[in-house]
Amino acid sequence: MKESECFYVGKIVSKYSFKGEVLVKLDSDDPEIYEDLESVFVSLRGSLVPFFLERSTLHKSDLLRVRFEGVTSEADADALMGSKLFLPLSLLPPLSGNKFYYHEVIGFAVVDRAHGNVGQITTINDNTAQALMVVEHPSGKELLLPVTDEVIVLVDRTQKTIEVHAPEGLIELYLEG
């Protein structure tokens, strides 16, 4: 399994007990779906390694208390500290309407109400305070459009397009510069 075929679940941030249990900081708006997991992929030395779970329960709001099979000591848990956890994309529940997973819209055409086709999404930058669609304009210029309900008008999965209503002057700013 490759990382590109998976989605990020969270990161092991601390040990919970001397018997090898760990706490995972989840990257989720709905942490309850990760209770009672059977298995996950753990990123170790650049590879995704499958691990089976004896138990996974919520601990506080966004932490998951995990007991991996075969991890029975503090030393075993130390070896996993800081590792990222992943699950296959096929386990993501399908979204409808204007909600979408970032990986799902890569390659979609972006059509602005005022400017028509403004390009294709190459990636979503979520390393900023506001997630941004990175759109390659037909001229080769790069546009950054906010991923907000105010900007995204319609997500059409069959046509692979996203209709947007960009803030006034934003597209011109990129194309004139």
N, C-alpha and C positions, 0 to 999 in steps of 0.2 A: 504494500500500500504506500502510495506517495502522498506527501503533504498536500499537493494540489488536488487530491481526491478526497480531502478531509476538511472539516471545519474545526476551528480552535474552540476548545471547551474551557480551558483555564490553565492555571499554573500551580504547581505544588509550592506552597509558601512556608509551611512549617510542619514540624513533627507534632503529633497529638499525644502519643503515649510512648512508653518505653517498649511496647510490643510491635512497633513498626507502623502504626497508623499515622496518616498524614492529613493535613488540611490543604484543600485546593481552593484557590481564589477563582471563582467562576466568572466568566465573561458572558453574562446572560441576563435578560430581562425577566426570565421565567425559570429561576433556579430549581423549582420543584421537579422539572422534567428529568433532572439528573439523579434523583433519588432512585435507589435500587438498580443501578447500572450493572450489567453483567460483565462488560469488558470495555477497555479503552486502548488507544494507542498512545504510548509514552515516547516522546522524542528524546532519544539517548544517543549521544555522539553522532548526530546527523542522520540517524535512522529512526523510523517509527517501529517500535517494538510492542506487540500486543501483550496486555496484562489483563488477567481475569481478576474480578473483584469478589471478595467474600462479602463485603458490605459497603454501602455508600448511603450516607444520611446527611441531611442538611444540618449545618452547625452555624447558628446565628443567621444573618440574612443572605450573604453571598458566598459563604464558605461551605464546602462539601467535605465531610469527614469520610475518609476512604481507608479501607483495609484491603490491601492487595494480597492475592494468594502468593505465598512464598516469601513475603516481606514480613519477617517476624521479629526484627530487632531494630534498635536505634541505628546501628551501622547500616542495615539494609535501607532504612528510610533516608539516612544521610546521602546514600548513593543516588537517590531520586530527587533530592532537594533542588528546586529551581526548574525542574523539567516541565515542559508543556504537555498538555493532554489534548488528544484529538479524537474525533469520531468520524466515520464515513459520511460524505455528503448525502448519501441515500437515506440517512436517518433523520434528516431535517424535515420537519413537517412542511408541506407545500403552503405557500402564501398566496393570497389572492388580492385583487384590487390593486391599489397603489403601493402596497407593502412589498418589499423585495429584499432578497439577500444580495449583498454587494457582489459576490462572485457570479450571481445569476444574470446581471445586466451588462457584464463586460461584452463589448461588441454591439450593443444595442445602438441604433441610430437615435440622435437627439434632435427633436423638431421643436423649434421655438415658435410661439404664436405669431410674433412679429417678424422673425427673420427666416422662417422655414427651416430647412435642414442645416444644422450648425455643426454636424460631424458625428463621430462615433466615440462611445465611451471606451477608454483604454484601461482605466482603473478607477477605483474609488479611494481617495485619500482620507483615511479616518484617523490620522495622526495629529489632526488639528482640533481645535475646540469645536468646530463645525465640520462635519463630513462634507467632502467636495467630490463631485463627479469631475474626472479629468477627461476632457473631450478633445479629440483631435479634429480640428476644422479641416475641410477640404484644401485650404490654402497651406496646410502644414502647421499652422499656429495652434497653440494649446490654450483651451478655455477651461476655466474652473467655475463650476456652477454648484451652488449650495444644494445639499440633499435635505430639502425641507418640504413640508406639506404646502407651503405657499408657492414654491417654485415648481414642484412636480404636479402636473395637471392630470396625466393619464399614463399608466404603464400598460402597454399592449404586448403581451407575451407572444401572441401568434404572429404579429408583424415585426416583433423585436424592435419596438420603438418606445421612446419615452417622450411624451409631449410635455414641454416646459413653458413656463411664463417667467422668463428671466427678469430680474429687476431692471428697471429702465436705465439704459446707458451701459450696462455691464458687458454685453456682447460687443458693442462698439468699442469699448475700452480695450479689449483684447485685439480686435481686428485692426484698429487704427495704429496701435503701438508698434 
